[in-house]
């Protein structure tokens, strides 16, 4: 089941960008303040696991918010960085 904005811990996200984020992560520029895009990456990453809990969702959210290197610019780079942490 995909996570929704109510599952995120942060309240700093911008939800005004209603772009449709679906499919696979791409070379599209990643904006960590765009709640829809953060959820897209979390759900994409979570799909690698049969069981991905809300706790794990929030851990990935925290990684993106506080620990993601500044040189990561695209969705694909974020996704690959998260996979490398496993």
C-alpha positions as CSV (number, residue, x, y, z in Angstrom):
1,X,0.0,0.0,0.0
2,X,1.5,3.4,-1.0
3,X,2.2,5.9,1.7
4,X,0.4,9.2,1.7
5,X,1.2,12.6,3.1
6,X,-0.4,11.8,6.5
7,X,2.2,9.1,6.9
8,X,5.1,11.6,6.8
9,X,6.5,13.1,10.0
10,X,7.6,16.4,8.6
11,X,5.3,19.4,8.1
12,X,7.6,21.5,6.0
13,X,6.6,20.2,2.6
14,X,5.2,22.1,-0.3
15,X,2.1,20.3,-1.6
16,X,1.2,22.9,-4.3
17,X,3.1,21.1,-7.1
18,X,0.5,18.7,-8.3
19,X,2.8,17.1,-10.9
20,X,2.0,13.4,-11.3
21,X,4.9,11.3,-10.0
22,X,4.5,7.8,-11.2
23,X,6.5,5.1,-12.9
24,X,10.2,4.8,-12.0
25,X,12.5,7.5,-10.7
26,X,14.0,9.4,-13.5
27,X,16.6,12.1,-14.2
28,X,14.0,14.7,-13.2
29,X,15.4,17.3,-10.7
30,X,14.7,16.2,-7.1
31,X,13.2,18.7,-4.7
32,X,13.3,17.5,-1.1
33,X,10.8,20.1,-0.1
34,X,8.2,18.8,-2.6
35,X,6.0,16.4,-0.5
36,X,4.6,14.7,-3.6
37,X,8.1,13.9,-4.9
38,X,9.4,12.8,-1.5
39,X,6.5,10.4,-1.3
40,X,7.1,9.2,-4.8
41,X,10.7,8.3,-3.9
42,X,9.8,6.7,-0.6
43,X,7.1,4.6,-2.3
44,X,9.5,3.6,-5.1
45,X,12.2,2.6,-2.6
46,X,9.6,0.8,-0.4
47,X,8.5,-1.3,-3.4
48,X,11.9,-3.1,-3.2
49,X,10.7,-4.8,0.0
50,X,7.7,-7.0,0.6
51,X,7.1,-5.4,4.0
52,X,7.9,-1.7,4.3
53,X,6.4,-0.1,7.5
54,X,5.5,3.5,8.3
55,X,8.5,3.5,10.7
56,X,10.8,2.6,7.7
57,X,9.0,5.3,5.6
58,X,9.8,7.9,8.2
59,X,13.4,6.7,8.5
60,X,13.8,7.2,4.7
61,X,12.1,10.6,5.0
62,X,14.6,11.5,7.7
63,X,17.5,10.3,5.5
64,X,16.3,12.5,2.6
65,X,15.6,15.5,4.9
66,X,18.8,15.5,7.0
67,X,21.5,13.2,5.5
68,X,21.1,13.3,1.8
69,X,24.3,14.7,0.2
70,X,23.8,18.0,-1.5
71,X,25.4,16.8,-4.7
72,X,22.5,14.5,-5.4
73,X,20.3,16.2,-7.9
74,X,17.9,13.7,-9.6
75,X,15.3,11.3,-8.5
76,X,17.4,8.4,-9.9
77,X,20.4,9.6,-7.8
78,X,18.3,9.8,-4.6
79,X,16.9,6.3,-5.3
80,X,20.3,4.8,-6.0
81,X,21.8,6.5,-2.9
82,X,19.0,5.0,-0.7
83,X,19.6,1.6,-2.3
84,X,23.3,1.9,-1.5
85,X,22.5,2.4,2.2
86,X,20.8,-1.0,2.5
